Amino acid sequence: MKTILLVDDDDDARRSMRRVLESSYEVHEARDGRLGFERFREVSPDLVVCDLVMPDVEGIELIRKLVAARPSVRIIAVSGSPHASGGHYLEMAAVLGATRVLPKPFDAHTLLDTVRELVG
């Protein structure tokens, strides 16, 4: 079973994504970028879904660390930040190594289709 790591400081968003994915994937969670990187090293996921605006270590910094640790890592960057709606954060995430970007809010089908596209 493929492994997915969800990194998002919004508990409700993380739980919603987990519910969508857990029937088909092994899902792990972290509430910020610092904990996300620790979990990444522990579970070596096939895919990371990463919010961009978080306390402690933001998503952009986490993406840099993930790509430096494993250049082949697949990352879906997500954000509902006002900056993201203009595309700035999401564009930056793509440039730094995110495989796909999704502006929040997105529906369950969009998330599941994107994950399936990246990891099967």
Secondary structure, DSSP 4 states (H G I P E B T S, - for coil): --EEEEE-S-HHHHHHHHHHHTTTSEEEEESSHHHHHHHHHHH--SEEEEESS-SSS-HHHHHHHHHHH-TT-EEEEEE--HHHHTTHHHHHHHHHT-SEEEESS--HHHHHHHHHHHH-
